[in-house]
Amino acid sequence: MWKKLNSTTILQNRTYTVLTSDTGSATVFIQNVTTEHSGQYICTATHLDTTMTSYVNVAVTYTRKPQITGNTSIKEGDDLNLTCSVESFPPSLIMWSKLTSVTNLHNDTGSATLVIPNGTAEDSGQYICTAKYMSNTLKEEVHVTVIYKRKPQIIGTTTVKKGDVLNLTCSAESFPPALIMWKKRSSNTNLLSGNYTDLHNGTGSSTLVIHNVTAEYSGQYVCTAKYLDKAITIHASVTVTWFSETQDGSGCVLQSEVLTCVCISEGFPLPTIKWPLLKNHTEYSVITMVSKHTVNSTVSVTVNKHSNSTVECVSNNGNGENRENLLIHQNLPEKHAVPGKQQRGKRGQRRSMLKSKKQ
C-alpha cells in the first residue's frame, strides 16, 4: 500500500492519503507532476500479522518568475527598500545590481533585500534582480525614481552692448522636471505677452533671447521654477552698455586770446572726456557737468597764438572711444553763445574745476 503524508495537515496528526495498493508490488504513477507532489511517500507491506514500512522523500524541482516588492519612487533623503524573491526548488541565488554599475549590490538565497539609506538623485535608475537557478538565469528589472529639486541656475552674460543679443538660460535640475518661466521685474505679466523676440519658457530649462537690445532692456529679470506645489525664484540684473559719438553743440571759440571749447558725450557707463590740448598748457580751467547719461565738459585756456584750426576732444566709457576734432570759431561777437552752451541743460550731479598757475 502506498500513502502520502497530507501536506495540508499537522505532521503530528500523521494523516495520510492512500494512493494505491496491490498484492506483491504496487506502483505509484503520477503524470504531469507539480510542486504539490513533493513530500514524503510511505510504502507499507502487510504480511500475515507483520507490517513493514519504507519511506521516500520526493522533491519536485521548479522555479517561478522573480517578484520585486517595495516602493520604487522615493523622496530624496528617504530609504530605498526593495525585495526580490524567487519561489523555486532548490532555492535560487538572488543578486541585485544597477544597470550603470558592474558591482553586485546585494545577494542572498531565495530572496534578497536591497536597502539604500538616505537616497539621492544619483540613486535613480534601472535596477536588476538576477536569479540563478541551477543552470538557468532569470532577470527582472525595475526603474527607481528619486524625487528631488535643486536651486535654479542662470547662465549667460548679463552685461551686453547696445545692439547685441541678450541670451540667458535658466535651468533647474529636478524630478519631476520643473516649469521654468521668465519675467521682468518692472512688469507683473509674463514676458511671453510682451514685445520680445525668441522668448522661450519650458520644462527643465528656459532660454530668454532678445535681439538688438537697447538701453530700455536694462533691469532685473526674474526666473521662476515651479516644482510640484512650490516655486523658487532667482534674479539676474541685466546692464546694457552703450556709447555715442560727440553730440551736437560741441565746438570751440577763440576770443581775446581765450580759447573755450565744449565737448558733449553720451553713454552708459558715463563717459569721461579728456583734452589732449591741456598737456601743453599750465593754466586752464575745466568744468564738467552731468545730466543722466550725458557729460558736458567745458575747457577754457589762455593762448597767445594758436595755429591749429581744430581742438581734439577724446571721450571714453570703457566700451568705446571717440576722438573728435572740434572746429575753432574765431572772433565770435560777444552776443553769440559759445557753441555747446545751449546743450548743457540743468546742472548735473558733479562739477569739477582744475586750475594751475605758471611757475
Secondary structure, 3 states (H helix, E strand, C coil): CEEEECCCCCHHHCCEEEEECCCCCCCCCCCCCCHHHCEEEEEEEEECCEEEEEEEEECCCEECCCEEECCCEEECCCCEEEEEECCEECCCEEEEEECCCCCEEEEEECEEEEEECCCCHHHCEEEEEEEEECCEEEEEEEEEEEEEECCCEEECCCEEECCCCEEEEEECCEECCCEEEEEECCCCCEHHHCCCCCECCEECEEEEEECCCCHHHCEEEEEEEEECCEEEEEEEEEEEEEECCCCCCCEEEEECCEEEEEEEEEEECCCEEECHHHHHCCCEEEEEEEECCEEEEEEEEECCCCCCCEEEEEEECCCCEEEEEEEEEECCCCCCCCCCHHHCCCCCCCCCCCCCCCC
